[in-house]
């Protein structure tokens, strides 16, 4: 995978976990924090109407009487992308970031190229299952500095699931770009397949440390430095 992949996009769309940031870090640090603090957060904010609605939505989605907190923790263990879990997840993470108990992470190769592309004027957008608020706090609390200025916008599953083709059509429409001009990076072949069906060019990010397996359907990289955006300056 040493040869550069060359693209001429108008806009870049990025997944976070396993793509520009470490999925093991997110799992070991952020998900662990959520698991350890969910009960206490709900207890401290039980009168918050938003929290009450999340708990009610959890019971409804479960389809049977249940302890909503235990159900949320079960979904977390399953890595289920349930909307109530994602909403409370964002709220717990916000509290952790604001208290200085959490930090974000980004791979060095991704950071170098995203800075280069941003400086060249290419708009960078993020699409993650984590809430937009938790995304922005994640990037605001990177040890090397606040990375929020790099990004032109953020999307979460409020626009649709990451494995659904219509989500990518909606994102392209929201940005105001033809799908064929929106280059998407992800480590997840299911997301890449959905984006491809919407007309997006895609790149599979395969990181050895993540245990990602190549997929013959997609062009792959092991580092963002392998990508050349021809209309933008490239690394020397």
C-alpha positions as CSV (number, residue, x, y, z in Angstrom):
1,X,0.0,0.0,0.0
2,X,2.9,2.3,-0.6
3,X,1.6,4.0,-3.7
4,X,-0.5,7.1,-3.2
5,X,-4.2,7.1,-3.9
6,X,-5.1,10.2,-5.9
7,X,-8.5,12.0,-5.6
8,X,-9.9,15.3,-6.6
9,X,-12.7,15.9,-4.1
10,X,-14.5,19.1,-3.2
11,X,-15.2,17.9,0.4
12,X,-13.8,15.2,2.7
13,X,-16.0,13.3,5.1
14,X,-14.4,11.4,8.0
15,X,-15.3,8.7,10.4
16,X,-13.6,8.9,13.9
17,X,-13.1,5.6,15.6
18,X,-10.6,3.4,13.9
19,X,-10.1,5.9,11.1
20,X,-8.6,9.1,12.5
21,X,-8.7,8.1,16.1
22,X,-7.9,5.0,18.0
23,X,-10.8,2.7,18.5
24,X,-9.1,0.9,21.4
25,X,-8.6,4.3,23.1
26,X,-12.3,5.1,22.7
27,X,-13.3,1.7,24.0
28,X,-10.8,1.6,26.8
29,X,-11.2,5.2,27.9
30,X,-14.4,6.7,26.8
31,X,-16.7,3.7,26.9
32,X,-15.1,2.6,30.2
33,X,-15.9,6.1,31.6
34,X,-19.5,5.8,30.4
35,X,-19.9,2.4,31.9
36,X,-18.5,3.5,35.3
37,X,-20.4,6.8,35.5
38,X,-23.8,6.2,33.8
39,X,-25.7,5.2,36.9
40,X,-24.3,8.1,39.0
41,X,-25.0,10.6,36.1
42,X,-28.6,9.5,35.8
43,X,-29.1,9.6,39.6
44,X,-27.7,13.1,39.7
45,X,-29.8,14.3,36.8
46,X,-32.9,12.2,37.3
47,X,-35.2,15.3,37.3
48,X,-33.8,16.5,33.9
49,X,-36.6,16.1,31.3
50,X,-34.1,15.0,28.7
51,X,-32.8,12.2,30.9
52,X,-36.4,11.2,31.8
53,X,-37.2,11.0,28.1
54,X,-34.1,8.9,27.4
55,X,-35.1,6.4,30.0
56,X,-38.6,6.3,28.7
57,X,-37.3,5.8,25.1
58,X,-35.1,3.0,26.4
59,X,-38.0,1.1,27.8
60,X,-40.0,1.6,24.6
61,X,-37.2,0.5,22.4
62,X,-36.6,-2.6,24.6
63,X,-40.2,-3.6,23.9
64,X,-40.8,-4.9,27.4
65,X,-40.7,-3.7,31.0
66,X,-37.1,-3.3,32.1
67,X,-34.6,-1.4,34.2
68,X,-33.6,1.3,31.7
69,X,-30.2,1.8,33.2
70,X,-29.3,-1.9,33.1
71,X,-30.7,-2.0,29.5
72,X,-28.5,0.9,28.5
73,X,-25.5,-0.8,30.1
74,X,-26.4,-4.0,28.2
75,X,-26.6,-2.2,24.9
76,X,-23.2,-0.6,25.7
77,X,-21.7,-4.0,26.2
78,X,-23.1,-5.1,22.9
79,X,-21.9,-1.9,21.1
80,X,-25.5,-1.4,20.0
81,X,-26.1,1.9,18.2
82,X,-29.4,2.6,20.0
83,X,-30.5,6.3,19.9
84,X,-31.2,6.5,23.7
85,X,-27.8,5.1,24.5
86,X,-26.1,7.5,22.1
87,X,-27.9,10.5,23.6
88,X,-27.0,9.6,27.2
89,X,-23.5,8.7,26.1
90,X,-23.0,12.2,24.8
91,X,-24.3,13.7,28.0
92,X,-22.0,11.7,30.2
93,X,-19.0,12.4,28.0
94,X,-19.7,16.1,28.0
95,X,-19.7,16.1,31.8
96,X,-16.4,14.1,31.7
97,X,-14.7,16.5,29.2
98,X,-15.9,19.6,31.0
99,X,-14.6,18.2,34.3
100,X,-11.2,17.6,32.7
101,X,-11.5,13.8,33.3
102,X,-11.4,12.9,29.6
103,X,-9.3,13.7,26.6
104,X,-9.6,13.0,22.9
105,X,-7.1,11.2,20.6
106,X,-6.0,11.5,17.0
107,X,-3.5,9.6,15.0
108,X,-0.4,11.6,14.0
109,X,-0.6,10.7,10.3
110,X,-4.3,11.8,10.2
111,X,-3.6,15.0,12.1
112,X,-0.7,16.0,9.8
113,X,-2.8,15.5,6.6
114,X,-6.0,17.0,8.0
115,X,-4.0,20.2,8.9
116,X,-2.5,20.3,5.5
117,X,-5.9,19.9,3.7
118,X,-7.5,22.4,6.0
119,X,-4.8,25.0,5.3
120,X,-5.3,24.4,1.6
121,X,-9.0,25.2,1.9
122,X,-10.6,21.8,1.6
123,X,-13.7,21.5,3.9
124,X,-13.5,18.7,6.4
125,X,-16.7,17.1,7.9
126,X,-17.1,14.4,10.5
127,X,-19.8,11.6,10.6
128,X,-19.8,9.6,13.8
129,X,-22.2,7.6,15.8
130,X,-21.3,9.8,18.8
131,X,-23.4,12.9,19.3
132,X,-22.3,16.1,17.6
133,X,-21.7,17.6,21.0
134,X,-19.5,14.8,22.2
135,X,-17.6,15.0,18.9
136,X,-16.8,18.6,19.3
137,X,-15.7,18.1,22.9
138,X,-13.6,15.2,21.8
139,X,-11.7,17.4,19.3
140,X,-11.5,20.3,21.7
141,X,-9.6,18.2,24.3
142,X,-6.8,16.6,22.2
143,X,-3.5,16.8,24.1
144,X,-1.8,18.6,21.2
145,X,-4.5,21.3,21.2
146,X,-8.0,22.3,20.2
147,X,-8.7,20.8,16.8
148,X,-12.3,22.1,16.3
149,X,-11.2,24.8,13.8
150,X,-10.1,22.0,11.4
151,X,-13.7,21.0,10.8
152,X,-16.4,22.7,8.8
153,X,-19.2,20.6,10.4
154,X,-20.3,17.4,12.2
155,X,-23.0,14.8,11.7
156,X,-24.3,12.1,14.0
157,X,-26.9,9.4,13.7
158,X,-29.7,12.0,13.9
159,X,-29.2,12.2,10.1
160,X,-29.4,8.4,9.8
161,X,-27.5,5.3,10.6
162,X,-23.9,5.1,9.3
163,X,-24.7,1.8,7.4
164,X,-27.6,3.3,5.5
165,X,-27.1,4.7,2.1
166,X,-29.7,7.5,2.6
167,X,-27.6,9.0,5.4
168,X,-24.8,9.8,2.9
169,X,-27.2,11.3,0.4
170,X,-28.6,13.5,3.2
171,X,-25.1,14.6,4.2
172,X,-24.2,15.5,0.7
173,X,-27.4,17.5,0.3
174,X,-26.8,19.2,3.6
175,X,-23.3,20.3,2.6
176,X,-24.5,21.2,-0.8
177,X,-22.1,19.0,-2.7
178,X,-22.6,16.3,-5.4
179,X,-22.1,12.9,-3.7
180,X,-19.4,12.1,-6.3
181,X,-17.4,15.0,-5.0
182,X,-17.6,13.9,-1.4
183,X,-14.7,11.7,-0.4
184,X,-15.4,9.4,2.6
185,X,-12.8,7.7,4.9
186,X,-13.8,4.9,7.2
187,X,-12.4,1.7,8.7
188,X,-15.9,0.0,8.5
189,X,-16.7,-1.8,5.2
190,X,-20.4,-1.6,5.9
191,X,-20.2,2.1,6.1
192,X,-18.1,2.2,2.9
193,X,-20.6,0.1,1.1
194,X,-23.5,2.4,2.1
195,X,-21.5,5.5,1.0
196,X,-20.5,3.9,-2.3
197,X,-24.2,3.1,-3.0
198,X,-24.9,6.8,-2.5
199,X,-22.3,7.7,-5.1
200,X,-19.4,8.7,-2.8
201,X,-15.8,7.8,-3.5
202,X,-14.4,6.0,-0.5
203,X,-11.2,5.0,1.2
204,X,-10.8,2.0,3.5
205,X,-8.5,2.9,6.5
206,X,-6.7,-0.3,7.5
207,X,-4.7,0.1,10.7
208,X,-2.7,-2.9,12.0
209,X,-3.0,-1.7,15.6
210,X,-6.8,-1.7,15.2
211,X,-7.0,-5.2,13.7
212,X,-8.8,-3.9,10.7
213,X,-9.0,-6.4,7.8
214,X,-8.6,-5.3,4.2
215,X,-11.7,-5.6,2.0
216,X,-11.2,-6.3,-1.7
217,X,-14.1,-4.1,-2.7
218,X,-12.4,-0.9,-1.5
219,X,-9.1,1.0,-2.1
220,X,-7.2,0.9,1.2
221,X,-4.5,2.9,3.1
222,X,-2.6,2.2,6.2
223,X,-1.8,5.9,6.7
224,X,-3.4,9.2,5.6
225,X,0.0,10.1,4.1
226,X,-0.7,7.6,1.3
227,X,-3.5,9.9,0.0
228,X,-2.9,12.7,-2.4
229,X,-5.6,15.3,-3.0
230,X,-4.3,16.4,-6.3
231,X,-5.8,19.9,-6.3
232,X,-4.4,20.6,-2.9
233,X,-0.8,20.7,-1.7
234,X,0.6,17.4,-0.7
235,X,3.2,16.4,1.9
236,X,6.8,16.5,0.6
